[in-house]
Amino acid sequence: MIFISLGRFRKKPTSEMINQATKMLDDMRNNGIQLLGFYWTLGRYDTVLIFNAPSEKDAMKIAIDAAELVATETMLAFPREETTKLL
């Protein structure tokens, strides 16, 4: 399952926050989450995290773990090729 998580920093980023986020990403990888992309962005959201997780529960755990660093909005994403077959 592919998820897209949009994040807004809860406070100004610091070196300590970056280290926490790096550890969180390492923990994700160690727990079977495949990181597909991670970006800092301009505009309404500060970060975009794209990842592959086995279930919605795994995605929820990521959002809970990140809650002190960023406020997130996470969406389940479906490949275009799969969804156009439903038409």
PyMOL commands that set and color helices and strands:
alter all, ss='L'
color gray80, all
select helices_A, chain A and resi 15-30+56-66+80-84
alter helices_A, ss='H'
color red, helices_A
select strands_A, chain A and resi 2-9+34-40+47-52+70-77
alter strands_A, ss='S'
color yellow, strands_A
deselect
rebuild
show_as cartoon
